[in-house]
Each structure stands twice: as structure tokens, then as C-alpha cells.
Amino acid sequence: MERQGCIDLRTGKGEQTDFSNPPFHISFTHNKGSHVKWYVCRVTIYGTEDFVIDAETKELINHGKTLNLQ
């Protein structure tokens, strides 16, 4: 997305705040006083897998899975 000119990974500034290309949905937020955070959701037949990543430090902040029960 950065190469396409949609967003700046460091500042979170840009024209787009989210991007969807199955099975991924990616969005970012920037709150004053904190780093830009990437929210990545991967959808599979078993459920969803969610990641929260600090865009500046590349640190994985949170990782979780939600399984579909049938």
C-alpha cells in the first residue's frame, strides 16, 4: 500500500485508512501521543486471526484467534 502512495507507514498519513484483499483486511489508526497501529485480520474457514502491529517499531502488540464452532 505504501508503494502505491496510499499511506505512509511511519506517520499513518495518507488517502486510505483501510485495505481489503481476501483473505486479509488491513486498517490503521493514529491516536495523538501514540504510534500508528496496523490492524490485520485474516479470515479462514476455521475463523479469524487478528494482529495488532506498531507501524513504527514493527513490534507485534497483540495476536489472537477466534475459531468458528459448528
Backbone as ProteinMPNN parsed JSONL, in Angstrom:
{"seq_chain_A": "MERQGCIDLRTGKGEQTDFSNPPFHISFTHNKGSHVKWYVCRVTIYGTEDFVIDAETKELINHGKTLNLQ", "coords_chain_A": {"N_chain_A": [[0.814, -1.189, 0.0], [2.014, 1.192, 0.671], [3.812, 1.586, -1.408], [2.06, 2.117, -3.466], [1.309, 4.63, -2.887], [-0.736, 5.111, -1.151], [-0.572, 5.287, 1.66], [1.559, 6.401, 4.365], [3.807, 4.534, 6.064], [5.162, 5.244, 8.432], [4.003, 7.602, 9.527], [1.305, 7.292, 9.244], [-0.215, 8.851, 7.683], [-2.229, 9.559, 4.88], [-4.221, 8.69, 1.984], [-5.889, 6.535, 2.327], [-7.469, 4.542, 4.844], [-7.96, 1.954, 5.199], [-7.73, -1.361, 3.786], [-8.693, -3.992, 1.739], [-8.269, -7.269, 0.76], [-9.204, -10.23, 0.109], [-7.827, -13.11, 1.67], [-7.43, -11.118, 3.594], [-7.88, -8.255, 5.709], [-6.928, -5.017, 6.22], [-6.257, -2.326, 8.341], [-5.559, 0.972, 9.653], [-4.768, 3.067, 12.461], [-4.255, 6.224, 14.006], [-3.575, 7.653, 16.91], [-3.306, 10.574, 18.861], [-0.278, 11.032, 20.573], [0.561, 8.441, 20.5], [1.985, 5.653, 18.666], [1.41, 4.847, 15.196], [-0.885, 2.303, 14.509], [-1.25, -0.869, 13.073], [-3.934, -2.875, 12.09], [-4.596, -6.086, 11.403], [-6.52, -8.502, 9.869], [-7.103, -11.834, 9.246], [-9.081, -13.968, 7.449], [-10.269, -17.226, 7.618], [-11.528, -20.541, 6.793], [-11.815, -21.668, 9.237], [-12.064, -19.652, 11.079], [-11.184, -16.404, 12.396], [-8.072, -14.607, 12.385], [-6.326, -12.332, 14.213], [-4.175, -9.491, 14.226], [-2.258, -6.976, 15.839], [-0.121, -4.424, 15.121], [2.652, -2.37, 15.77], [3.351, 0.256, 13.774], [5.666, 1.8, 13.561], [7.733, 0.636, 15.1], [7.583, -1.944, 14.331], [6.75, -3.897, 16.036], [4.968, -6.663, 17.31], [2.005, -6.28, 18.828], [-0.352, -7.495, 19.665], [-1.898, -10.697, 19.242], [-4.392, -12.78, 18.148], [-6.803, -15.476, 17.959], [-9.946, -16.418, 16.678], [-12.095, -18.982, 16.708], [-14.415, -20.678, 14.59], [-17.191, -22.374, 15.722], [-18.982, -25.234, 15.017]], "CA_chain_A": [[0.0, 0.0, 0.0], [2.887, 2.363, 0.703], [4.353, 1.779, -2.763], [1.0, 2.659, -4.307], [1.077, 6.013, -2.499], [-1.957, 5.228, -0.352], [-0.291, 5.665, 3.041], [2.936, 6.459, 4.837], [3.866, 3.596, 7.182], [5.698, 5.859, 9.648], [3.135, 8.627, 10.107], [-0.102, 6.92, 9.134], [-0.926, 9.822, 6.857], [-2.472, 9.106, 3.524], [-5.567, 8.775, 1.46], [-6.666, 5.378, 2.712], [-7.311, 4.063, 6.215], [-8.109, 0.501, 5.224], [-7.48, -2.064, 2.531], [-9.207, -5.353, 1.849], [-7.96, -8.174, -0.336], [-9.41, -11.518, 0.776], [-8.486, -13.255, 2.971], [-6.92, -10.133, 4.547], [-8.427, -6.912, 5.841], [-5.901, -4.247, 6.911], [-6.617, -0.936, 8.611], [-4.613, 1.6, 10.57], [-5.247, 4.211, 13.217], [-3.211, 7.046, 14.611], [-4.075, 8.465, 18.012], [-2.296, 11.515, 19.349], [0.511, 10.546, 21.694], [0.97, 7.042, 20.344], [2.403, 5.278, 17.321], [0.416, 4.314, 14.269], [-1.073, 0.872, 14.699], [-1.862, -1.643, 11.998], [-4.848, -3.941, 12.483], [-4.649, -7.035, 10.298], [-7.426, -9.611, 10.125], [-7.073, -12.868, 8.215], [-10.268, -14.804, 7.566], [-10.138, -18.572, 7.06], [-12.745, -21.328, 7.007], [-11.839, -22.044, 10.644], [-12.314, -18.467, 11.897], [-10.355, -15.235, 12.083], [-6.807, -14.422, 13.09], [-6.142, -10.883, 14.306], [-2.861, -8.996, 14.618], [-2.086, -5.54, 16.031], [1.307, -4.198, 14.92], [3.122, -0.994, 15.849], [3.906, 0.537, 12.447], [6.983, 2.416, 13.629], [8.735, -0.271, 15.651], [7.305, -3.269, 13.742], [6.514, -4.808, 17.156], [3.664, -7.308, 17.394], [1.406, -5.89, 20.092], [-1.354, -8.478, 20.046], [-2.226, -11.722, 18.258], [-5.476, -13.596, 18.673], [-7.56, -16.29, 17.022], [-11.323, -16.722, 17.009], [-12.47, -20.16, 15.929], [-15.832, -20.919, 14.343], [-17.652, -23.652, 16.242], [-20.203, -25.674, 14.314]], "C_chain_A": [[0.86, 1.257, 0.0], [3.437, 2.64, -0.694], [3.333, 2.405, -3.703], [0.658, 4.102, -3.949], [-0.156, 6.207, -1.644], [-1.685, 5.743, 1.046], [1.206, 5.752, 3.283], [3.006, 5.599, 6.092], [4.295, 4.248, 8.487], [4.7, 6.792, 10.323], [1.668, 8.241, 10.088], [-0.906, 7.886, 8.292], [-1.119, 9.249, 5.466], [-3.93, 9.19, 3.158], [-6.457, 7.649, 1.963], [-6.424, 5.017, 4.16], [-7.527, 2.565, 6.307], [-7.945, -0.07, 3.823], [-7.978, -3.489, 2.71], [-8.885, -6.122, 0.577], [-8.041, -9.583, 0.253], [-8.227, -12.449, 0.6], [-8.056, -12.222, 4.003], [-7.737, -8.847, 4.529], [-7.431, -6.146, 6.718], [-6.414, -2.828, 7.125], [-5.577, -0.349, 9.562], [-5.26, 2.774, 11.268], [-4.049, 4.96, 13.781], [-3.864, 7.927, 15.655], [-2.957, 9.374, 18.486], [-1.587, 10.92, 20.555], [0.913, 9.085, 21.586], [1.354, 6.777, 18.892], [1.217, 4.826, 16.48], [0.333, 2.813, 14.493], [-1.788, 0.258, 13.509], [-2.742, -2.722, 12.609], [-5.022, -4.839, 11.269], [-5.551, -8.184, 10.709], [-7.344, -10.569, 8.934], [-8.247, -13.804, 8.46], [-10.01, -16.142, 6.876], [-11.444, -19.323, 7.291], [-12.891, -21.731, 8.471], [-12.153, -20.882, 11.571], [-11.431, -17.317, 11.469], [-9.088, -15.237, 12.933], [-6.499, -12.929, 13.042], [-4.759, -10.53, 14.825], [-2.956, -7.492, 14.826], [-0.582, -5.3, 16.02], [1.602, -2.708, 15.04], [3.857, -0.695, 14.543], [5.317, 1.103, 12.498], [8.059, 1.457, 14.104], [8.64, -1.67, 15.062], [7.062, -4.33, 14.814], [5.095, -5.363, 17.095], [3.098, -7.023, 18.777], [0.419, -6.95, 20.581], [-1.595, -9.449, 18.895], [-3.316, -12.586, 18.857], [-6.172, -14.355, 17.574], [-8.978, -16.471, 17.563], [-11.761, -17.853, 16.112], [-13.977, -20.246, 15.777], [-16.187, -22.294, 14.883], [-18.949, -24.023, 15.537], [-20.67, -26.992, 14.839]], "O_chain_A": [[0.489, 2.268, -0.595], [3.52, 3.794, -1.115], [3.694, 3.135, -4.627], [-0.17, 4.731, -4.607], [-0.588, 7.339, -1.428], [-2.459, 6.54, 1.576], [2.01, 5.241, 2.503], [2.338, 5.898, 7.081], [3.833, 3.841, 9.553], [4.562, 6.779, 11.546], [0.869, 8.804, 10.837], [-2.126, 7.766, 8.189], [-0.259, 8.536, 4.949], [-4.759, 9.691, 3.917], [-7.676, 7.81, 2.015], [-5.309, 5.163, 4.662], [-7.307, 1.965, 7.359], [-8.013, 0.644, 2.823], [-7.705, -4.12, 3.731], [-9.189, -5.681, -0.531], [-7.07, -10.076, 0.827], [-7.683, -12.566, -0.499], [-8.294, -12.427, 5.193], [-8.219, -8.41, 3.484], [-7.125, -6.575, 7.83], [-6.94, -2.203, 6.203], [-4.814, -1.08, 10.193], [-6.182, 3.398, 10.742], [-2.979, 4.391, 13.998], [-4.619, 8.841, 15.323], [-1.792, 8.977, 18.505], [-2.226, 10.368, 21.451], [1.546, 8.55, 22.496], [1.077, 7.586, 18.006], [0.162, 4.471, 17.004], [1.351, 2.137, 14.646], [-2.784, 0.782, 13.011], [-2.331, -3.405, 13.547], [-5.531, -4.409, 10.234], [-5.369, -8.773, 11.774], [-7.496, -10.169, 7.78], [-8.39, -14.364, 9.547], [-9.594, -16.193, 5.718], [-12.364, -18.795, 7.917], [-13.985, -22.098, 8.9], [-12.477, -21.1, 12.739], [-10.982, -17.256, 10.324], [-9.046, -15.786, 14.034], [-6.42, -12.335, 11.966], [-4.235, -11.173, 15.735], [-3.652, -6.804, 14.079], [0.151, -5.894, 16.809], [0.886, -1.88, 14.476], [4.871, -1.325, 14.242], [6.091, 0.901, 11.562], [9.171, 1.457, 13.577], [9.53, -2.494, 15.276], [7.157, -5.526, 14.538], [4.139, -4.625, 16.856], [3.648, -7.473, 19.782], [0.368, -7.26, 21.771], [-1.509, -9.077, 17.725], [-3.167, -13.076, 19.976], [-6.149, -13.954, 16.41], [-9.175, -16.655, 18.765], [-11.796, -17.706, 14.89], [-14.727, -19.933, 16.701], [-15.541, -23.28, 14.53], [-19.887, -23.229, 15.47], [-21.68, -27.519, 14.371]]}, "name": "protein", "num_of_chains": 1, "seq": "MERQGCIDLRTGKGEQTDFSNPPFHISFTHNKGSHVKWYVCRVTIYGTEDFVIDAETKELINHGKTLNLQ"}
